[in-house]
Every structure is written in C-alpha cells, then in structure tokens.
C-alpha cells in the first residue's frame, strides 16, 4: 500500500486548546459486531509501524515521517463499514490519548442531505475547544486552523459515509501522529492517489460469520430450535449484514414469528422483503441512495444488469447488453464498481450481490422504456446464441449445422479462433447459456430456444452434462408446437430422445425418436432420417437389443452412402462395427471399425478417430489381443483428453482396466479405474461409479 502524501498546513497565531480538552466523539461501539478478522487485521497492519507488533504499537503513524496515515474502507451500502470502523476504533482507544473526532458526512444517507465540509470542520473546531470568536471565516482558513491544532497530537479522526474525495480532503489532519478512518460507498480513488490512503474493500460475511451474527441477534436457543430455517436465512442473505440484521430485528420484535416464515418471505419477495418505512431498516432505501448518485448512463447499465441472464457478466456480454463498444461499456462498469454496486471478481467479469441485483431489477421500469429493455435483451440473447454457434462449429466441424439469422445490431458476438478457446468459453458461459434459453422461452423466442438446445448438444456430450442436455431439449419441446416446420419439430424430438437415452430412460427415448422418424417420413429427407436412425440404434443398444440397434445403424449407413458424406459414413461404419462386435461377429466388426478409422483420419476428425480406436480396442480385448487393446485404448484416451471430452475419456478409462487385468498389470488397472471412477462421480454417473468401485474392491 502507498503511504499518505504530505498534508501542508498554513501558519496561524492560534494557540492549541488547553490539555484538558479531549474530544471523545465516537458513537457507541456496535453491540453485535461479529467476525471480520481479516479486515481488522488489515487495519492493524495499516496503523502499525513496520517492525512493531500490537503490544508495542504506537500511534506515531510513521515514525520520523511527515504524513498522516489514512485508511479508506469501501463497500456497498449496508455491508458494515461503519461498524467495522467503530469496532476497531473502540478497541484501540488507548492508542489515541489526545482524543477522537467523528463526523457522519451523510454522503449516502436515505434521510439526510450530505454534510458540507465546512459544517464538519466547524464541528471539529468546537470539539477542540476553540471559541467561536477565534474561528476564522472561510473553509480553507478553518481547515488550516484544524490542521494546526491537531498537528503533533495522537488523535483518531473517523469520517463516516463520505461521498467523494473532495468531501473529506478539508477534514484531513496535519502532522504525522494522527490516524484517519474514512468509510464510503465510493472507492475514493483520488484519496488513494493524492493522499496515499490505504484502501480496504469490505465484502460480505462468510457463512460462519453470518450465522454467528444471527445467533447474537436472536439467541442461540432460537437458532437451535429452527436450524434449517436459520441456515436458509443465512444462505438467502448471502452474508449481507444489513439484510441479516433487518430480518433478525423483525425476529426480535416478534418473538413468536418462526424464522421459517422470514426465510420464506425473503425467497418469495426478494429485496422487497427487506423494505421498511424506516430508512435505517430498509435495504432498498439504503441502495436507493447509491443509485441516486449515478449518472443517467450508469442508471441504465445498472438496471440492465439487474435483468441480464446468468449469475454474472463478462465485459463482452455487458457490451452487447448496453449496445456500446467494449471500451465505453467498461467505463460504465468501472463507475458502478467505484460506487460499490458491482464487483470485478476476475479479469473482465463482473458480478452483483443477489440482493443488489434484485434491487437493480426493480428499477428497470424507472429508467428503461419497454422497447429499450426488449432491444437490450435481444442483443444479449443474440450475443450468446451466435457466439455459442461459432464455438459449436469448431467443436463439431463435421456435424450438420443449422443456419441462424443475422444477429441484432450491436450484439457483437465473439469470434472463435480455435477449439480450445471455444471449449473454454462454453465452460465459462454454460450457466449463462442455460439462463439465456430460459429467458428466450419466457419471451416466446421459440426459434432461439430450440437453436440453443441444438447448439449446446456437442458441448454437453463432450463434458458429460447429461441432465442439462435433457433440460434444454425439454424446454425446446415446449416450444415445438409454436414452430410450423415439421423438420424442426422432428429435430427437437430426436434431441429429446437422445437426451433421454443418455440418462437410461429408454422408453421415453424410443418414443421421441420414433416420433421424429414419423415427422420426417413425409419429406423423405435422408439428411435428418440418418441421424435419427443412429440415435435409435443407441437407444435400442442401451436396452440390450443389439439386433435392433444394428438394423438402425445399417439403415443410417446406407443413407449416408447415398448422401456422399464420408465423415458421417465413417461414423455409421463405426456404429455398425460396434453392434456387430456386441453380437459376437468380431471379424466383421473389426473390418467396419478399421474402415471408419481410415476415413476419420483421412478427413481429420479426431472425435471419430478416438471412437473407432476405442471400439477396435474392445474387439482386441475380446479376441485375446490384450497388448493391442491397451495400445488402442491409450491412443483413444489421448485423443479424448486432447478434445476435452471427459465423458468418453471416463468410458475409455473404464474399459482400459480390463486388458490390464488380463495382462496382470493390476496397478495400471487400478490407476485407470480410479480415474474413471472420479470422472464418473464428477459427471453424476453414480451407477457407473458404483460398478467401478466393485471392480476395484475385487481387484484389491
């Protein structure tokens, strides 16, 4: 941290007040202060000279120096800045024997206008015992007198609820023995840059601290009587001290009110459950004072962020939401961040506390027309849809890709330079893409709903997000009646059926897949009929009907050969080979899988290559060629890992253990199965994980 800059004072003929004038202006210490260990330690570090400990601390802020030490405590309204400052101050009174000065500057008070610096300075001079007749006129002269009076004195000055750097500059003492605590919802960059203040950003309480605060407010017996409701309250408030304090206060006032009722009201009404006629007991009132300090452009961005899909936002998504170039959007976000209404938790990613976000959403009707809101959400939806579509084309280059209409003006979808970037972006934005689909569904953008389900399928498969895959297709299924195109409805049923099959829900899978075929039979279009046959083959195989699976796989192969689509033909060849192998015809199966491998390599399709290698390995193992099986499995595993396909990597690891056991490589089998088991658990594939666990037990 930087050390404060020099604060110069003018030369005055006023004499210091008599020694017995010791101002003690601090308000009472907060009665239920809890936690904040790290923040208190940070304040100790600021006001402790290098090389000294707490027992030998002196308030000569910088021994031998010429500057006053300042700490600027920042954070959103209601986060506990004043409580922290007062708690720390009361625990260090002995280090400020010449007095403590306090001024509430009301920079963001819901029921008070900001205190002018001249009024605050005059209050300090009165507290220091200066007779009114000796106080000069003019703020500069009074501030200079104040600095002269406290120079050389060991005093603490607490400036609470400051609005700006200019709000506090006249109140900074002179000399090098005073300490200053400033609290503000703004980050006060000028105070940090010009006066060397040490910034301390105050965040929410952690779960243990929040629970401890609730216990102190309502009593341990009441929390123990309703442990689930208490945990629900703590979770719903997400560590926001004012929110938790408001609810605890209501519980104290209504001793018979169950905590469960308070928790239910908060879940039902959100931030409005924390509203009250008393501004001091109303989170919306507190937040409104921060909002009123924003510019019109910041107001608009704040409201839009309240309704943006997903738990947080990237800079690129915020640019689409606001319709601004990234540099301008970043400037707006920085302003909201400096006002402590937004946090930048990683590079180019921003988030709001859920209660702040809920409040922001309530302001939409005040600052946005219906058209502005709809245009912003359309841009956001198009940003995510078109970026995801570009990513999908890289992850699955040989698949049939649907055509999208042009994105909305200023949607600014991101380019995808390579598949690694594509996969990373999809990992990061996955929750947002699911939220975007829900938003599209509620706003009746039925085309977007099914297009997102289609676009996410390859990613869901690669990462093993089977439940999310089914959820997206079920949402698309709800939109299907609103889509007039039969082929689109057939695709939705195919996607829904495949998702059911992936979760072992065989009857639903086969029902949807045959409905897909029925819709396609009117058009005789092999482009969509072939993949539907392939999904039917998978579904029947999962039920153990390999003869029926082989029939559908063979029909798909014949259709692809007519279409002259070699990569898809290779996929069908591999599928035919797999089901043939499961029926015991290993030679025929090997021939098909080797042909598939050759085609996939020729057309540079590593996913297909890995699948063919995996199937050849299975055939090798079941025909006694265990060394060759291990080699093929390891080649397949390397490709799946390079592709980030953790779903198939788990399957291959599971299968790899068997030829290792056959070869007597028990340690290698154990290593493969343990990794497979961990991947299965991460993917929620509990049945597979349990089967591997049994094999490991048997191996041991």
N, C-alpha and C positions, 0 to 999 in steps of 0.2 A: 504494500500500500504506500501511496505517496504521503509525505509529511506536509503539514499545512504551510502555506505561504506566509510571508511576513505581513502582519496587520499593523499598519502605522497609525499612531495617534498624534493629534495636534498638541501644542504646548499651551497649557492653561494655568491660571493662577489659583484655581480652586484647590482647596485642601481636602485630603481624604476624610471620610467620615470618622467620627471617634471610634475607638476599638470595640466599644460595646454594641455597635450597630452591626448585628449579624443576621442578615436576612435568611429566613427559613421558609421559602415559598413553595416547596414541593407539596403537591397534594398527597393524600394518604397513599400508602403502598397498596397495590391491588390485593384484595384478600384471598383470592383463589388462584393466584398465579401458579402455573404448572409447567414443568418441562423447560424447554428452550436452553438446554445445557450447552449446545454448540454456539448459540447466539450469545449467551452470557460469557462463554469463554472467549469469543471473538472480541467482545467489548473489553474484557480484561486485558487481552493482548494489545488492543489499541492504546489503552491508558496505562500500560505498564512499560516502563523504560526497558530497553534491551539489557539483558543480564541481571534483571531483578525478578524476584518471584512475588507471589501475592502477599507473603508475610513481610517482605521488605519494601512493598510498593510505596512510592512517594508520588505526590501529585505534581511535582516538578515534571511537567509532561515530557519535556525533552531537556534533560539536564545540560546546562551550558548552552542551550539553544535559544532561539528568539521567537518561537512560534507557539501559537495556541493549538492544542490538539482537538480535532473535531471528528465526531462520528455521525454519519448520516444514515439513519435507519429508515429504509424504504419498504414499501409493500402496499397491497391494496387495502382499501378501507375495511376495517373490522378484523384485520389479521392479527392485531395485538401489539402494534408498535409502541403505543403509549404505555401499555402495561409493562412491556419489556424495559423501556427507559426508566420508568418509575421503580420497578423492582430492582434493577441494577443500582440505581441511584441510592435507594434506601439502604442497600447492603454495603454501600461504600461511603456513608456519611462521614465516617471518621477521617477519610482522606481529603475532606473539603472543610476544614475547620473554620474557614473565613466566610462560610455561608453558601446557600444555594438559591439561585434565581430560577423562576419558572414563568413561562408565558405560553398560554394557549393562543396560537395565532389564528385559529379558526379558518385555516386555508380551505378546508373542505367540510365545514360544518353544515349539517342539513337545516339548522335552525338559527344560524348566526352568520352575519357578514364577516369577511376576513378582517382581522385586527390590523390596522395600519402600523407600520414600523414605528412611527412617531409616538403612537399611544403606548406601544410596548416599551420603548426606550424610556419614556416618561415614567412608566410604572417601575422600571428598574431603578431610576434615579430616586424616586420616592422611597423605595425599599432600602436604598443605601443611605437614607437619612439626609438627603440634600434638601434644604429649604427651598420652597417654590421661588423665592425672590432671587436665589442664586442660580437658577436653571436658565441657560441662555435660550433664545428663540431659534428656531430652525432645526431641522432634523440632523444636519451634518454636525452642527455645534454640540447638540445634545449627545450624539453618538460619540463624538470625540471626548466629551466630558466623562461619559460612561467608561470608555476605554482607559482613560487616565485614572479613574477611581479604582478600577479592579486590577490594574497592572501590578504585578508583584503579589497579588493575593491568591491564596489557594481556594478557588471557588469553582462550583459547578453551575453551568448555565444550561437549562433544558428548554429548548424551543420546540414546542409541540405543534404538529399539524400545520407545517409550513406549506405555502402554495408554490413558491418559486425561490430561486437563489436570491433575488432582489428582496424578497420578503424577510430574509434572515441576515443579510450582509450588515445592515446597520447595528445589529444586536450582537455581533461577534466581539468578544472582549479583546483587550490588548495584553501584552506581556506573554510570558511563557509558563505560567503556573496554573492557568485556568483550563478547565475541560468543558467541552460543549457537546451536548447530545441534541441532535436535530431529528425529528420524525416528519415524514412527508409521504404522501402517496406518489408524488413525483420522484424521479431518481435524482433530481437536482445535479445534473452534470456540471453546471457552472460552479457549484460549491466544491465539487471534487476537483475540477480542473484548476480553478483560480485560487482556491483556499486550501487545497490539499486534504479535503475531508476524506475519511475512510468510509467507503460505502459498505453497508450491511443490509442485504436484502432478506427480509423476513418472509418465510414461506409458511405453509400450513403446518399444523401439528401432526406428528406421526400418530399412528393408531394407538400406541400405548399412552402417549401424552394426552390425546383426546379422551380416551377412556378415563384417565386419571382426573381430568378436568370435570367430566360428568360426575364421577364419584364424589369429588369435593363439593360440587354444587348441590346434588340431590341426595347424597348419602350412600354409603356402601350397601346398606340393607336394601334400599330400593333397587339399586342396580343388580344386586344378587337375586332379588325376587323376580326380576324380569331380564335375565341375561341375554336372551335372544333379541328382545326389543331394544335393550341398551346397545347391543352390538349393531343393530340395524340403524339406530340413531347416529352412532359414531361413523358408520360406513356412509350413510346418506349425507352427512355434513362434510365428509372428506377432509376432516381436520381444520375446518374453517372456524376459528374460535368464536366469532360473533354469532354465527348460526347456532353453534352448540350452546352458547351462553343464553341466547334467546329462548331456545327450547327448554333448557334447564330452568330458566327463570319461570317459565309457564308451569313447569312441573312443580316448582317450589310453591307457586301461588295456588296451585290446585293439587293438593296433596293426594286426592283420590283419583286423579286423572292417570290412567295407565300410560306408561311410557310407550306401549304399543300403539296407542291412539295418536300420539305425537309423531311417531315414526310413519304411520300410515298417512297422516295428513301431509307430511313432507314429501312422501313418494307421490301422493296424488296431486298436490298443488305446486310442488317445486318451490321456487323462491318466494311466491306469493304467500306461502305458509309462514314466512318469516317477516311479514308485513305487520305494521302496528301504527296506531295514531301517534304514539310517542316516537319521535325520530331516533332517539337513542336506542330504542329497542326494535328497530326496523332495518333489516338488511337492504331492502330496496331503497329506503330513504338515504342510507349511507352511500350506496352505489350511485344514486342519482346525482350526488354532489360531485363525484368524479366525472360522471358523464357530462354534466353541465360545463365542465372546464374544457371539453373537446371542441375542436373546430368542426365545421359542417362536414368536411370530408372525413374526418375521424369518426364523427357520429354515424355516418353512412356505413363506413367499414365495420364499426363496432356492431351495428345492428345486423349487417350481413353475416358476420362471423357467428352471430348467435344462431343462425339458421343453416349454416353450412353443414353438409353431411360429413359424418366421421368424428372421431374423438379429438382431432387437432387439425392443423392445416399446414401445408407446405407453402413456401413463397410462390411457387408456380400456380398452385391451386388458388391462392389468395389473389393473384393477378387476374386469373380467369373470373373469380367471384366478383371482383371490383371492376373488371373491364379495363384495367390500367396496365401500362407497361410495368415489368417487374421492378424497375428502379423506383417508380412512383409508388407502387404498392408497398415496397419495402419501407419507404419513408413513412407511409401511413402506419404500418405495423410498428415501426420504431416509436412513433408518437404514442400509440396505445401501450406499448411496453413501458415507456417512460412514465406513463400515467398509472402504471401498476394494474392495468386491466388485462394485460396479455403477457405471456411469458415466452421467451425464446429458449426452449429446453434443449435443442440441438441446433446445429447449423441449418438455417433456412427452414426450421419447423417451429410452429408457434401453437400455444395452447392456452385455453382459459380454464379456470376452475369451473366445475359444472354449474355451481350456483351463479357465478358471474355470467356464464354463458346463457343460463336460463333467463337471467335478468335482461341480457342483451336482446334475447328473442322477444321479450315483451315490449321492447322499444321499436320494433320494426314498423308498426303502424304509424308511429310518430314521425319517422324520418324517411320512409320509403313509400312511394306510390305502389299500387298493385303491379303496375307494368314494370317498374324498376326491379321489384322483388322477383317477378317471374323471369325477366331477362337475365338477372344475375344467376338464378338457379339453373336456367337453361344453359348458360355459358359453362357453369360448373359441371353439370351433367355431361356436356359435350367434351369438356376437357378430360374427364376421367374415361369416358367411353372411347374416344378416339386415341388417347394415349394407350389404354389397355389393348385396343385393337392392334396398334402398331407393335406392342410387345408380344401379343399372341402370334403375329405373323413371323416373328423371329423364333419364338419357341417351337412353333409347329409349322415350318415353312411349306410342307407338302400337303397340308390339310386343305379342305375346301373352305375358303374364307368368304364370309358374307360381305356384301357391299354396304357401306354406310353412306348416308347423305353427307353433304358438307357440314362442318361444324359451324356453330353460331359465330357471328363476328366477335372478335376479341376473346374467343375461348382459349386460344393459344395452346393447343395440345403439344406435348413434348415429343421431340424426335427420339428414336431409339437406335443408338449406333450399333449395338451388339446384343447378343442374347444374355450376356452376364448383366448388363445394365437393365435389360428387360425384366429378368427374373428378380433382381434386387428391387426394382421399382414396384413390381407386383407384390412382393413380400411386404414392403413398407406400406403400400396403399391398400392392402387387401380389405381391411375393415372398412375403409372409406368406400371402396367399390361396392361392397355389400350394402352400405348405407345409401349409396347413390341409387342402387337398384330399388331399394325400399322407397326412396324419395320419388323415383320415376313411377313406381306403382301407385303411390298415393296421389300423384299429379296426373295420372291417366296417360302417361307416355308409354303406351303398350309396346311400341316398336323398340324403344330403348330397353325395356325390361327383358325381352327375350334376347336381344342382341348382347346384352351384358352376360346373360347366362351362357350363351354360345361362346362368347369371347373368353370367359373365365374357365371353361372346361379343361383345356390342356394344362393350365396352371394348377387347377385343383387336383387333377390326376397326378401331376408331377410331384406335388407337395403332400399328397395324401389327405387333402381336405374333403373327405367324403361326405360328411354331414353338411358342410357349406355348399357342396355341389348339389345335393338334393334340395336344399333350401332355395337355392337360386332357380332351379328348374321348377319347383313348386310355385314360386312366385310368377315365373313365366307362364305356367299352366293357368293361373288365374287370369292372365291377360289374353290367353289364346282365344276365347270367344269373341274378343274385340278385334281380332286380326282376320281379315277376309281371305287371305291367301292360304289355300289348303296345304301347300308345300311347307309354309312356315309353321302351321299347326302340326304337321307331321314331324317336323324337326323338333318341336317342343315335346311331343310325346316320346320321340326317340331319346332326347336328352334326359327326360324324366325317367324313362325305363332304364337307361344305362345307369343313372344315379341310384335307383332302387337296387339294381343288380349289384352295384359296388358295395352296398350295405347288406347284401344277403337277403333282400326282400324279394324273393323270386316270383311270387305270384303277381305282385304289382308290376314288377319289371316286365314280365312276359305280356301282361295285359296292355301296357302302354306301347310296347314295341309292335305288337300286332295291330294296334290302332293306328300306329304310324304307317305300317305297311298298307293298311286299308285305305288311308287317305292318299297314299302315293299310287295306288293301283289305277286310279283314274287318269293319271298322266303318263304312266309307263316310262318314268324318268329314271334310268339306272343310276344317275349321279347320287340320288338320295336313297334309292332302294338298296344299293350295295352296302352302304354303312349300316343300314337298319338290319340287314341280314347278319352282318358281323356282330352287332350288339345282341341279336337273338342267339347267335352261336355262343357268345359269352354267357348269356343268361341261362341257356339250357345246360351248358357245361357246369355252371355253379350248382345246378340241381343234380348233377351227376349223370345227365343224359347226353353222353358224348356222341352217340349215333346222330341224334337230332342236331347237336351242335355242329357236327361235321357236315350235315346236309346244308345248313345255312351258310357255313363257311365256304362250301363248294359253290353255292349259288353266287355268293359275293365275288369269288374268284372269276367265275365265268363272266359276270357283268363288268368287272374291271378290265378284263382282257378285251372286251368289246370297246371299251372306252379308251383303250390305249393309254393307260395311266400306270406306268411301270412301278412307281413307288407304292401306290395303293395295291397294285397287283402283288408286289412283294409282301406287303402286309397280309394280304389274303393267303398267299402261299404259306407264310409262316403259321397262320392260324390253322390252315388245313393240316400242315405238318404236325402241329401240336395236338390236335384232336385225334389224328391218326396214331400218333405215338401213345396217347392215353388209351386207345383201343388195342394196343399191342403190336401194331404193324410198324416196327421201328425202322426198317429199311426204307419203306416208302416215306415215312416221316422225315428221316434224315435227308432224303433227296429233296423234298419240298423245302425244308429249312435251309439247306445249303444254297438252293436257288434263290431263296429270299435274301440270304446273307450277301450273295453276289450282287443282286440288284440294289440292295440298300447301300452297299459300299460304292457301287458304280455311280449312284446318284447322291452320294454324300449325305445320307440320312442316318445319323448316329443312333437315334432312338430305335429305329427299326433294326439296325445292326446289333445293338445291345440285346434286343428281344430275341433275335434269331440265335445269337450266341448262347443266351440263357437256355433256349429250347434245345439246342444241339447238346449242351452240357447235360441236360436232363436225360436225353436219349443215350448219351455216352455212359452216364452212370448206370442206367437201367440195362445196358448191354455189357456191363463189366469193364468198360474203359474208364476207370476212375481217375487216372492221371490226366487223361484228355478232358474229362469232365471238369476237373479242378481248373485246368488251363482256360477252358471256355468260360466257366463261371467268373474267373478273375478278370478276364477281358471284358465281359459284360458288366461286371461291377465297376470297373474303372470308367467305362463309358457312362453308366448311370450316375456315378458320382460327379463326373465332369459336367453332366447335364443338370445337376441339382435335383435329380429325380429320386427323392428319398423313398417314395412309395415302392418303386421297383427295386431299389437298392436293398430294402428290407427283405423283399421276396427272394432276391438272388442270394443274399447272405444266409437266409434260412435254408435254401437248397444246397448251398455250398458245404454246409456242415456234413451232409450225408456222405459224399465221396471221401471227405477227410476221415470220417469214422471208418469207412470201408478200407482205407489205406493205413489205418492205425494211427492217424495224426489226431489224437484226442485233444491235445492242447489247441491245435488250429481249429478244430471243430468247435471247441468251447468258445474261442475268441469270436468266431463268426456268429455263433448263436447268441452270445451275449449282446453283440452289437445289433443283431436283428431284433432281439427282444426289446432293447432300448428304443429302437426306431418304431417298433410296433406300439409301444406304450405312448410315445410322443404323438403318434397318429391316431390314438384312441382305438387301436385294433386289439382289443383285450383278448378275444378268443385266440388269435394267432400268438399273442404274447404268452398266454397260458400254455399253449401247445409246446412252444419253445422251452418254457420253464420245465415242463415234464421231461422233455428230451435232455435238458441239462441235468436234472436230478438223476435220470437213468445213467447218464454218462459218468457222473460222479460216483 
